Amino acid sequence: MDKRLRHLSALRCFESAARLQSYTQAALELNITQAAVSQQMRQLENALAVKLFVRKGRNMHLTEAGEVLLMSTQSAFKRIIGGLNQIQTQELAGSLTITSTQSFCSLWLMPNLSSFYEAHDDIQIRVLGSNRFEDIRLNHIDIAIRFSTKKELACPAGLEQLYLGEDSNYPVCSPSYKEALQIKSPSDLARCNLIHHDDDKVSWEQWFESQGICGLSICAKGPHTRVSSNDMALSAALKGQGVAIVSKELFLDFQHAGLIVQLFDIPHPVVWQRYVLFDPYSPKRARIQVFIDWLINHLP
């Protein structure tokens, strides 16, 4: 056997540090100290007589040799994990941890989970609502449901990404607010309290401009409310506090219940792209697939 295989432990440490571009993050993932990671990398570089990392600021960047070794180690570890999962695959019953935005979790996932349990009452779901892109491996997450205004979403190495279609955004308000302000055309919104998102990825200015209306002049007037999430925008609209632009999948149930109205059949020009990320080598693979199939069948 090749004597270099004596360094398998260091190669595992190398793969983590290279993927995360950080000795500190690798130490957290491997549950060892940063000093131990640094020592193993020095020993590996000395044993191979090759420089694998160069430091740039706080990050550790791979050399050309490091890039080659990373591809090889990840490929080898995937094959090993695949073999282990074939003999250790968990049964369908068990738990799954799902993460997505706070808005999606509270306004769509939680209200619809009952239909999943009707078919799979032996699977327990833990929901982690977060507006950050949580690290699946570090936080022991099985499935991440994510959204982007871009056609492509960067997928971390080692994870699989599945496109779940798109969702459009529309102006909405409560029925009483629409009646009180006699909203009949887009120009009538100049008299309304517009509820804005802080990140402005889906802004009122863009929506007005798509209708040939000067959005800057309307949005310069008041009163206006700014919020940081879709669930806050929808909550304000439900309470008759103004008009919000919200993704259809989040307000659809409220629309069916007569609690919210879509003012116009005019979508925002920016569309949310939906994705699901997961580890294809997870021992929970069968369980993950069941949940993804349910998502595909139930998302509007």
Salt bridges, closest charged atoms under 4 A:
ASP2 OD2 - ARG4 NH2 2.62
GLU15 OE2 - ARG19 NE 2.95
GLU29 OE1 - ARG19 NH2 2.79
GLU134 OE2 - ARG132 NH2 3.14
ASP142 OD2 - LYS284 NZ 3.25
ASP188 OD1 - ARG191 NH2 3.28
ASP198 OD1 - ARG226 NE 3.50
ASP200 OD1 - ARG226 NH2 3.01
GLU249 OE1 - ARG274 NH1 2.54
